[in-house]
Amino acid sequence: MTRRAWLRGLSALAAGAAGLVAGAPARAHGELGPVAPPQPLPALALTLHDGRRMALAHLLQGRVTALQLMFTGCSSVCPLQGALFAQAQARLPAAATALPWQLLSVSIDPLGDDARALAAWRQRHGAGARWLAGVPALAEADLLLDRLRGRSSRGPDRHTSQVFVIDAAGRLAFRTAELADAAAIVTALRGVAGVSRRSA
């Protein structure tokens, strides 16, 4: 498949083939589909669920990452987002050689979330070793939201339920529809990985 054909296919997937969660269709919000050219993310660090502090660029390097925005105190859309990542995790290959993937849940609530809360979030959703969770410093949370264009005009939690696919060079490469289903997330990860390999 050519890169152009893949981009057309993923654009159609994002726009028209969003999945269902609890009987509700995924919604488009803001921009979606391939990001051309891929955009670098801001230089910031995350405190991970295991207490480590790690630069985002280091965390993303060499892996294709599906990133979601959430916070552990959310009782509306965030549990659905966790369930979708759990379903995507189950569909992804166990061997890193087949697809160097990871899932990353990033909290937008630096005041309310810490390593312990993130660890509990992961446990609640059955996260494996390649599903990480982290929270930026308070001064850096808005930098990431703005770069991803991950703000929502609806509701009090101010974040979109889109999934952001980051390529192996740490650049934003694709935005899904809101609450995209597991199959769409996996397809986007595979597509971005394929483009990354061909352009390397």
ABEGO torsion letter per residue (X at the ends): XBAAAAAAAAAAAAAAABBBBGGBBBBBBEBBEBBOBBBBBBBBBBBBAAGBBBBAAAAABGBBBBBBBBBAABABAAAAAAAAAAAAAAABBABAAABBBBBBBBBABAAABBAAAAAAAAAAAGBBAABBBBBBBAAAAAAAAAAAGABBABEAAGBBABBBBBBAAGBBABBBBBGBBAAAAAAAAAAAAAAAAAAX
